[in-house]
Amino acid sequence: MNRIVHYYIKWAVGKAFHELLFNDIVVDQNKSILLIGNHFSFWDGLILYCVNDKLLKKKLHVMILEETARKERFLKYVGAFSVKKDSKSIVRSLDYAAELLEDPANLVLMFPQGKLYANFVTNIYFEKGVMRIIEKATGNFQLIFASTFIQYFKHKKPTATVYLKSEPENYAGENIDKLQDAYQRHYEASRVLQTEFDI
């Protein structure tokens, strides 16, 4: 079943988008990956699934809201696990994500904004759960920021562009504001590049 869903996602992204672009980064094969992205559409996780398949090459696990898991049941076949906001079970989900990071073969994808925002919002705000994952994980993971933007340019189908950045530190022991500020700088730099895109 996993392979069927795998090919379905690749087909769906290929059909929906004119092109998927992303920059190359160095991936430490001896570390797991915590991939933090902006959250603006249904496509976010599927786009980053394809980026992982082509570049990062880890076993993907993605944290999604419980209501999304109920609506998109196929996502459980590609490593999705649900979190219910404002409940005691959220702690178990966050701790599970931290446990996954102990295995260097794994990648945990999360969207710390907690809900959908417009693709070109100016400021990114994180909810606190991401810091519990970072603190509970053993530290042997690679933190990667992803900023994704969708534009049509001159084509009938949109182009999805993902800007990746490997962070030199994982922010364990830091305030969430420091992590959020670092992601904000990456997001702003990516947004500038996107608005200067010439195609």
Stockholm file with secondary structure:
# STOCKHOLM 1.0

chainA/1-199         MNRIVHYYIKWAVGKAFHELLFNDIVVDQNKSILLIGNHFSFWDGLILYCVNDKLLKKKLHVMILEETARKERFLKYVGAFSVKKDSKSIVRSLDYAAELLEDPANLVLMFPQGKLYANFVTNIYFEKGVMRIIEKATGNFQLIFASTFIQYFKHKKPTATVYLKSEPENYAGENIDKLQDAYQRHYEASRVLQTEFDI
#=GR chainA/1-199 SS CHHHHHHHHHHHHHHHCSEEEECCCCCCTTSEEEEEECCCSTTHHHHHHHHIIIIICCEEEEEEEHHHHHHCGGGGGGTEEEECTTSTHHHHHHHHHHHHTTSTTEEEEECTTCSCCCTTCSCCCCCTHHHHHHHHSCSCEEEEEEEEEEECTTSSSCEEEEEEEECSCCCTTSCHHHHHHHHHHHHHHHHHHHHTCCC
#=GC SS_cons         CHHHHHHHHHHHHHHHCSEEEECCCCCCTTSEEEEEECCCSTTHHHHHHHHIIIIICCEEEEEEEHHHHHHCGGGGGGTEEEECTTSTHHHHHHHHHHHHTTSTTEEEEECTTCSCCCTTCSCCCCCTHHHHHHHHSCSCEEEEEEEEEEECTTSSSCEEEEEEEECSCCCTTSCHHHHHHHHHHHHHHHHHHHHTCCC
//
